[in-house]
Amino acid sequence: MLDPIVKTIEVPCSQEKAFTVFVSEMGSWWPLDKRSMSLMQGDGKPAKSLRTEPKLGGQVVETGHDGMEFHWGTFRSYDPHNSVSMDFHMGLPPENASLVEVRFTALGDERTSVELTQSNWEAFGDMAEMMRNGYGSGWVLIFEQGYKSACGG
C-alpha cells in the first residue's frame, strides 16, 4: 500500500477564484508542452488543448495536435468553491485511475489554501510505484508552479 501524495499551497486569490481556475481553467495552467498524452504518443508534439466539464460526472479531455482526444479523468465529486475529486488516469483505461482530491480553504479575502491529495495507486498494478514517483515530482511543475501562477502567485 503506497502512501498518498499530498501537496498544499497557498494562492493569492479568493477561494472562489482558486476553485474556478483549478476546475474550469485547467487548460490554461496545465503544461501541455511537458505533460500530455500527445507528447507520449511518439511524435513529441504537445496537445492543442485540455478541456474540463466542471460538474459531477464531467470529464477532463485532452485534444491532441492531430485532433485525437484522450480521456484523462471524470469528476467524482463537485462542491463549488470547497472541493472536487476525480478519477484520474491521463490516457490509461478508466479502471487504472488514481483518485485526485482537491480542497479549497479561504484564509482571507484574497488568500486560499489548496490541498491536493492523490491516492489509489493500487489501480496501476505493477506500475504503481513508478506512477507515484512520477506524479510526486510532476505535481511540483503542474500544481505548485503552473496552477499557483495562474491564480496570481
C-alpha positions in Angstrom: 0.0 0.0 0.0 1.6 3.2 -1.2 1.0 6.5 0.7 -0.9 9.2 -1.0 0.8 12.3 -2.4 -0.3 15.4 -0.5 0.6 18.9 -1.8 -0.6 22.0 0.0 0.0 25.5 -1.4 -1.3 29.0 -0.7 -2.6 31.0 -3.6 -3.1 34.8 -3.7 -6.7 34.8 -4.7 -10.2 34.2 -3.3 -11.5 30.7 -2.6 -14.0 31.1 -5.5 -11.3 32.1 -8.0 -8.9 29.3 -6.8 -11.7 26.7 -7.4 -12.7 28.2 -10.8 -9.1 28.3 -12.0 -8.4 24.7 -11.0 -11.6 23.2 -12.3 -12.7 25.4 -15.2 -9.4 26.8 -16.5 -7.2 23.7 -16.2 -6.2 24.1 -19.8 -4.7 27.5 -19.1 -2.2 26.3 -16.5 -1.5 22.6 -17.3 1.9 22.4 -19.0 0.8 20.5 -22.2 4.2 21.1 -23.7 5.7 19.0 -20.9 2.9 16.7 -19.8 0.4 15.4 -22.3 -0.6 12.2 -24.0 0.3 13.8 -27.4 3.9 14.1 -26.3 3.9 10.4 -25.2 2.5 9.1 -28.4 5.8 9.1 -30.2 5.9 12.3 -32.3 6.7 14.6 -29.4 4.2 17.3 -30.4 2.2 18.9 -27.5 -1.5 18.8 -27.2 -3.7 21.5 -28.6 -5.9 21.9 -25.6 -7.2 20.5 -22.4 -10.9 21.0 -21.5 -13.0 20.2 -18.5 -16.7 19.7 -18.0 -16.9 21.2 -14.5 -19.8 19.2 -13.0 -20.4 15.8 -11.3 -19.6 13.2 -13.9 -17.9 15.7 -16.1 -14.8 14.7 -18.0 -11.2 16.0 -18.4 -10.2 15.6 -22.1 -7.0 16.4 -23.9 -7.2 17.3 -27.6 -4.0 16.2 -29.3 -2.2 18.2 -32.0 -3.9 15.9 -34.6 -7.4 16.2 -33.1 -7.3 12.9 -31.3 -8.9 13.0 -27.9 -7.6 11.4 -24.7 -9.8 11.0 -21.7 -7.9 11.9 -18.6 -10.5 11.6 -15.9 -14.0 12.1 -14.5 -15.2 14.3 -11.7 -16.5 12.1 -8.8 -17.5 14.9 -6.5 -18.1 18.6 -7.2 -18.8 21.0 -4.4 -18.2 24.5 -5.9 -15.6 26.6 -4.2 -14.9 23.9 -1.5 -13.7 20.7 -3.0 -13.6 18.5 -6.1 -12.4 15.0 -6.7 -11.8 13.0 -9.8 -10.8 9.6 -11.1 -7.6 10.5 -12.9 -5.9 8.2 -15.4 -4.4 10.5 -18.1 -5.0 8.4 -21.1 -4.9 5.0 -19.4 -8.1 2.8 -19.2 -10.5 4.2 -16.6 -10.1 1.1 -14.4 -6.5 2.3 -13.9 -7.4 5.5 -12.2 -5.9 7.2 -9.2 -8.1 9.4 -7.1 -7.3 13.2 -7.0 -9.0 15.2 -4.3 -8.6 19.0 -4.0 -9.8 21.1 -1.1 -10.0 24.9 -1.1 -9.9 26.7 2.3 -10.2 30.5 2.5 -7.5 32.1 4.6 -8.8 35.6 3.9 -10.4 37.6 1.0 -7.5 37.1 -1.3 -5.7 34.1 0.1 -6.7 30.4 -0.2 -5.0 27.2 1.0 -5.3 24.5 -1.7 -4.6 20.9 -0.8 -4.2 18.2 -3.5 -4.2 14.6 -2.5 -3.6 11.8 -5.0 -4.2 8.2 -3.9 -5.4 4.7 -5.1 -2.0 3.8 -6.5 -3.0 0.2 -6.4 -5.2 0.8 -9.5 -1.9 0.9 -11.6 -0.9 -2.6 -10.6 2.8 -3.3 -11.3 3.3 0.3 -12.4 2.0 1.7 -9.0 5.3 2.8 -7.5 6.6 4.2 -10.8 3.4 6.2 -11.3 3.5 7.5 -7.8 7.1 8.6 -8.2 6.4 10.3 -11.5 3.4 12.2 -10.2 5.2 13.1 -7.0 7.7 15.2 -9.0 5.2 16.2 -11.7 2.8 18.0 -9.3 5.7 20.4 -8.4 5.7 21.7 -12.0 1.9 21.3 -12.6 0.3 22.3 -9.3 2.9 24.1 -7.2 4.2 26.2 -10.2 1.6 26.2 -13.1 -1.6 26.3 -11.1 -0.3 28.7 -8.4 0.9 31.1 -11.1 -2.5 31.0 -12.9 -4.0 32.1 -9.6 -1.8 35.1 -9.5 1.1 33.7 -7.5 
